[in-house]
Amino acid sequence: MNHLKTFILLAVMTALFMGIGYLIGGPTGMGVALLFAGGMNLFSYWNADKIVLKMYKAQPVDEQHPNAVVRNYVADVRQMAHDAGMPQPQVAIIPSDQPNAFATGRNPQNAAVCATTGLLDMLTREEVRGVMAHELAHVKNRDTLTMTVTATIAGAIAALANFALFFGGNDRERPGGMIGTLALMILAPMAAGLVQMAISRSREYEADRVGAEIAGDPQALASALQKIEAYAKRIHNPTAERNPASGQLFIINPLAGRGADNLFSTHPATGNRVRALMELGAKMGMRPRANQPAPEPIQPRPAAGFATGVPTTPPSSPSRKGPWG
């Protein structure tokens, strides 16, 4: 079913791309757009994950890392992947104060999971395990290929539509003339976004469910989602803001805008996801834990300590001591 959804999604977005090409340059433009879309699909299949990792300056880490927090993070990811019967993914960290995480790769054999240094700083070990189990679920469900390829094509559709005024013959030679071109510039990116976003919401719910089963703790993931959302609204992710099409990759929307559970949101409402996870926990016989408010925002600081191997000093707050040490 997931492969069918991916095929349909790519077919629809390729058709949108060809339609834009026709409106800009007629039959010739449609042919060029088809070739371009095919080339993008192939390029994205083999290279989109590498582009995303480089974009976010992701740095591979292993269990020899000098920081104990990172060593535990790597060990937990590898242990959960083994228990889930999955190939071992590449494990990386991203130097960003915003707590977040994503997975990428064309298949489970060529996958990478990434956590920001902010995530490792602000969440407990159980919560980080829940988040990374969610990302492993994306890999197991082969969502990562869909996410990376559609992000690339959606971005290209938006760019092509924005340049519609500068391609093809004069306005009278284009179907719809100036009005058609203006409508194209507005509607084409919106249509591509709707296709992309509609599938991403159901994908996140399924990854929450499978990830909770991998980690064995739906409540930890629910708590993590609430904390990440609280921090993401207050700590900006400049790289994501410059590349909004990549926002769908993250477990929580990293962009400054407020998300909503509707067609214009790349992620479901966090409250809906938390309720579904708590219901799953009840079915697993888990008792609800005492609700804990998200911690106060820490002072912004460079996240290079993880990258350089020099442990960073956490903020002095006795309430934040936990499984990470």
C-alpha positions in Angstrom: 0.0 0.0 0.0 2.8 2.4 0.8 4.5 1.7 -2.6 1.1 2.4 -4.3 0.7 5.7 -2.4 4.2 6.7 -3.4 3.6 5.8 -7.1 0.3 7.8 -7.1 1.9 10.7 -5.4 4.8 10.9 -7.8 2.5 10.5 -10.8 0.2 13.3 -9.6 3.1 15.6 -9.0 4.7 14.7 -12.3 1.4 15.5 -14.0 1.3 18.8 -12.3 4.8 19.5 -13.5 3.8 18.6 -17.1 0.7 20.7 -16.9 2.7 23.7 -15.9 5.1 23.0 -18.8 2.1 22.9 -21.2 0.7 26.2 -19.9 4.1 27.9 -20.2 5.3 26.5 -23.5 2.5 24.4 -25.1 3.2 20.8 -26.3 7.0 21.5 -26.4 7.0 22.8 -22.9 5.1 19.8 -21.7 7.6 17.5 -23.3 10.5 19.4 -21.7 8.7 19.3 -18.3 8.3 15.5 -18.6 12.0 15.0 -19.3 12.9 17.4 -16.5 10.5 15.6 -14.0 11.9 12.2 -15.0 15.4 13.5 -14.4 14.5 15.0 -11.1 12.9 11.7 -10.0 16.0 9.8 -10.8 18.3 12.4 -9.2 16.2 12.6 -6.1 16.1 8.8 -5.8 19.9 8.5 -5.6 21.0 11.9 -4.1 18.2 13.6 -2.2 19.2 12.1 1.1 22.8 13.3 0.7 21.6 16.8 -0.2 19.4 17.0 2.9 22.2 15.7 5.2 24.7 18.2 3.7 22.1 21.0 3.9 21.6 20.5 7.6 25.4 19.9 8.3 24.6 16.5 9.7 27.6 14.8 11.3 27.9 11.0 11.6 28.5 9.8 15.1 29.2 6.4 16.7 29.6 4.7 20.1 33.2 6.0 20.3 32.0 9.6 20.6 33.5 11.4 23.7 30.1 12.7 24.8 28.2 10.1 26.9 24.8 11.6 25.7 25.7 10.9 22.1 27.1 7.4 22.9 23.8 6.5 24.5 21.8 8.0 21.6 23.8 5.9 19.1 23.5 2.8 21.2 19.7 3.2 21.6 19.1 3.7 17.9 21.2 0.6 17.0 19.5 -1.5 19.6 16.0 -0.5 18.5 16.9 -1.1 14.8 18.2 -4.6 15.7 15.2 -5.4 17.8 12.9 -4.3 14.9 14.8 -6.5 12.4 16.1 -3.6 10.4 19.5 -2.8 8.8 21.6 -0.5 10.9 21.1 3.1 9.7 23.7 5.8 9.7 23.3 7.9 12.9 24.0 11.6 12.8 23.6 14.8 14.9 22.7 18.2 13.6 24.1 21.3 15.2 20.9 23.2 16.0 19.4 24.4 19.3 15.9 23.6 18.1 14.9 20.1 19.3 13.9 18.0 16.3 14.7 14.9 14.3 14.3 13.4 10.9 15.1 10.3 8.8 16.2 10.2 5.2 17.3 7.6 2.6 16.0 5.8 -0.4 15.5 2.4 1.4 16.3 0.8 4.8 19.6 -0.3 3.5 20.7 3.3 2.7 19.0 5.2 5.5 20.1 7.8 8.1 18.5 9.1 11.2 19.4 12.5 12.6 18.7 14.3 15.9 19.5 17.9 16.7 21.8 18.7 19.6 18.9 20.6 21.0 16.9 17.4 21.1 19.6 15.6 23.0 19.9 18.5 25.4 16.3 19.0 26.3 14.7 15.5 26.3 15.1 12.6 28.7 16.7 9.4 27.3 13.3 7.6 27.1 11.8 10.6 25.2 14.8 10.6 22.7 14.3 6.8 22.3 10.7 7.4 21.5 11.5 10.1 18.9 14.2 8.0 17.2 11.9 5.0 17.2 9.4 7.2 15.2 12.2 8.0 12.7 13.1 4.3 12.5 9.4 3.6 11.7 9.7 6.0 8.8 12.6 4.0 7.5 10.8 0.7 8.1 7.7 2.0 6.3 9.9 3.3 3.4 8.5 6.8 3.9 11.9 8.4 3.6 12.0 8.0 -0.2 8.5 9.6 -0.5 9.5 12.5 1.7 12.7 13.4 0.0 11.5 13.0 -3.6 8.2 14.9 -3.1 10.0 17.7 -1.3 12.3 18.0 -4.3 9.5 18.0 -6.9 7.2 20.2 -4.9 10.0 22.8 -4.6 10.6 22.6 -8.4 6.9 23.0 -9.2 6.8 26.1 -7.0 9.9 27.5 -8.6 8.7 26.8 -12.2 5.4 28.4 -11.6 7.0 31.5 -10.1 9.0 31.8 -13.3 6.0 31.3 -15.6 6.0 34.9 -16.6 9.5 34.7 -18.1 9.1 31.5 -20.3 7.4 30.8 -23.5 6.0 33.3 -26.0 4.0 36.4 -25.3 0.9 36.3 -23.0 -1.5 35.9 -25.9 0.2 32.7 -27.0 -0.1 31.1 -23.6 -3.4 29.3 -22.7 -5.3 31.7 -20.6 -3.1 34.6 -21.3 -2.0 36.8 -18.4 -4.9 35.7 -16.2 -4.0 32.0 -16.8 -0.3 32.7 -16.0 -1.2 34.5 -12.8 -3.6 31.7 -11.8 -0.8 29.2 -12.6 1.7 31.0 -10.3 -0.8 30.9 -7.4 -2.5 27.5 -7.9 0.3 25.2 -9.1 2.4 25.5 -5.9 -0.7 25.2 -3.8 -1.8 22.1 -5.7 1.6 20.5 -5.3 1.6 21.4 -1.6 -1.8 19.9 -1.0 -0.8 16.6 -2.6 2.4 16.5 -0.5 0.8 17.6 2.8 -2.3 15.3 2.5 -0.1 12.2 2.5 2.4 13.4 5.1 -0.3 13.6 7.9 -1.3 10.0 7.6 2.3 9.0 7.3 3.1 10.7 10.7 0.2 9.0 12.5 1.4 5.6 11.2 5.1 6.4 12.2 3.9 7.4 15.7 2.1 4.0 16.0 4.9 1.9 14.7 7.6 3.9 16.5 5.7 3.5 19.8 5.7 -0.3 19.3 9.5 -0.3 18.4 10.3 1.7 21.6 7.7 0.0 23.7 6.7 3.3 25.3 3.9 5.4 23.6 3.8 7.8 26.5 7.5 8.7 26.1 6.9 9.7 22.5 3.7 11.6 23.4 5.7 13.6 26.1 8.5 14.2 23.6 6.1 15.6 20.9 4.7 18.1 23.4 8.1 19.3 24.5 9.5 19.5 20.9 6.4 21.5 19.8 6.8 23.9 22.7 10.5 24.6 22.0 10.1 24.6 18.2 7.8 27.6 18.5 10.4 29.6 20.4 13.7 28.4 18.8 14.0 29.0 15.1 15.7 26.7 12.7 17.3 29.0 10.1 18.2 26.2 7.7 14.6 24.9 7.6 13.3 28.5 7.2 15.5 28.9 4.1 14.4 25.5 2.7 10.7 25.1 3.7 10.1 22.1 1.5 12.3 20.1 3.8 10.1 20.9 6.8 8.0 17.8 6.2 11.0 15.6 7.0 11.0 16.5 10.7 9.0 14.9 13.5 7.5 18.3 14.4 7.1 21.2 11.9 10.4 23.2 12.3 9.0 26.3 10.7 8.0 29.4 12.6 4.4 29.3 11.4 1.8 27.6 13.6 0.6 24.3 12.2 -3.0 23.1 12.1 -4.6 19.7 11.4 -5.9 20.6 8.0 -4.9 20.5 4.3 -2.4 23.3 4.7 -0.4 21.6 7.4 2.5 19.2 6.8 2.0 17.6 10.2 -1.1 16.6 12.2 -2.0 18.6 15.2 0.3 17.5 18.1 -2.7 17.2 20.4 -4.3 14.6 18.1 -1.1 12.7 17.9 -0.7 12.7 21.7 -4.2 11.4 22.2 -3.7 8.6 19.7 -0.5 7.6 21.5 -2.1 7.7 24.9 -4.9 5.5 23.7 -2.3 3.1 22.3 -0.5 3.1 25.7 -3.8 2.3 27.4 -4.3 -0.7 25.1 -0.8 -1.9 26.0 -1.8 -1.7 29.7 0.3 1.3 30.6 -1.0 3.6 33.3 -1.0 7.4 32.5 2.0 9.2 33.9 1.7 12.4 35.8 1.6 15.3 33.3 4.8 17.3 33.4 4.9 20.8 31.8 7.5 21.5 29.1 10.6 23.0 30.7 11.4 26.7 30.4 13.5 27.6 27.3 17.2 27.4 27.9 19.5 30.2 27.0 20.6 30.0 23.3 24.2 28.6 23.1 26.4 27.1 20.4 25.7 23.4 19.8 29.2 22.7 18.6 30.1 20.8 21.8 28.5 17.7 20.3 30.2 18.2 17.0 33.7 18.8 18.4 33.6 16.1 21.0 33.8 18.6 23.9 30.8 18.0 26.2 28.7 21.1 26.5 27.5 22.3 30.0 23.8 22.0 30.4 21.9 24.8 32.1 21.8 24.7 35.8 18.4 23.3 36.6 17.9 20.5 39.0 14.6 19.5 37.5 16.3 18.7 34.2 18.5 15.9 35.5 17.4 12.6 34.2 18.4 9.5 32.3 20.9 11.4 30.2 22.9 12.3 33.3 
